[in-house]
Amino acid sequence: MRKVFLNTILLIAFLANLSVAQTQSSSPDRVYTNPLKVQLGDPFVLFSKGTYYMYGTGKAEDRGFRAYESKDLVNWKPAGQVYFHDNKNGWSDPNTPWDGAYWAPEVYEVKGKFYLFYSAQWKVNPTKEMENFKIGVAVSDKPTGPFADLAPKPLFDPGYPIIDANVFFDTDGKAYLYYSRAAYKHPIESEIASQMRRSGKYKEIEESWVYGVELKSDFSGVIGQPQLILRPPVKLNDKQAAWESLSVTTGEVNRRWTEGSVTFKKDGLYYIMYSANHFGGEHYAVGYATSSSPLGPFKKSADNPILHKNTDKGGIVSGTGHNSIVYAPDGKQMFCVYHGRTTATGSERVVFIDRMEVKDGKITVYGPTTSAQKVPIAPL
């Protein structure tokens, strides 16, 4: 009798704990706050077999990339270093500026394999360029690696330094690579450049531009020539000129950036989100453009920027940019994942996740937030 009583007590306790766990995992009353407890730049989130994996720039013990994993997009735990520069096909040089510049990793699951796209300094550098960035592709059987480069060389060499790879898989089966041509040794004439020269602030303004190109199905190279997708405005009266030029006009640096892009398709329309201004400054912000074709032409939105600092309105967040997109466990709620800085974190980049909406050709990001937000809805 005593044994039956004890078993009954244990069963009741188990069911009570299960009920609490279920309530905690799916209750709409649960909340989270930004920034998350993850210190990364350029965050990218992959969802695979019920688990989210986050990759980004920085925090690797050895030169390369590490990952975090989560079941709910809110609580993340370290998953270790997933890519090491000295794998059997490693093509990069870790002994160059920025410790090899292992930046902006993104991982995609294709036919049971996981492919890591990233940028780094190429060791083939006969002219000893300071910024010899190229894009590589590594593969693994697991999202947590270890990843090994597909080949002992970058994906391709367009003849200039490139960073911030993003891959878009279209509904017709084709895949496209989007990347940013680095601003290094890329001075461009514009009305902004002329204005800065007249003021005596800068002699020239370098620019980074976003390009797109079709990928080979096995990711061994590209098809055709890269197409120019986005660039900073040329004219001062362009509606995008003021916000995309803040790093220059406020005296931060003599560069204008178009980088950190992410492309997706909804209701037959192609969207590309991008970041402008200096990633290390307060004015880093996100805009977007739309097109009827994956390689453009793209038209920038009059609503830009759609994600930017709130310190000018009494908030604590600045430097918001280089975002990716992920869906909640219910497969419906759309979230913008990005890095930013707060008055408390200083120069350290930390991760934010805020809700976003795409409707009638318009993107809205409900952030940056630091107040309590409802956790993403769990699957039914």
Buried (B, 14 or more C-beta within 10 A) or exposed (E): EEEEEEEEEEEEEEEEEEEEEEEEBBEEEBEBEBBBEBBBBBBBBBBBEEEBBBBBBBBBEEBBBBBBBBBBBBEBEEBEBBBBBEBEEBBBBBEBEBBBBBBBBBBBBBEEEBBBBBBBBBBEEEEEBEBBBBBBBBBBEEBBBBBBBBBEBBBBEBEBBBBBBBBBBEEEEEBBBBBBBBBBEBBBEBBBBEBBBEEEEBEEBBBBBBBBBBBEEEBEEBEEEBBBBBBBBBEEEBBBBEBBBBBBBEEBBBBBBBBBBBBBBEEEEBBBBBBBBBBBBBBBBBBBBBBEEBBBEBEBBEEBBBBBBBBEEEBBBBBBBBBBBBBBBEEEBBBBBBBBBBEEBEEBBBBBBBBBEBEEEBBBBEBBBBEEBEBBBBEE
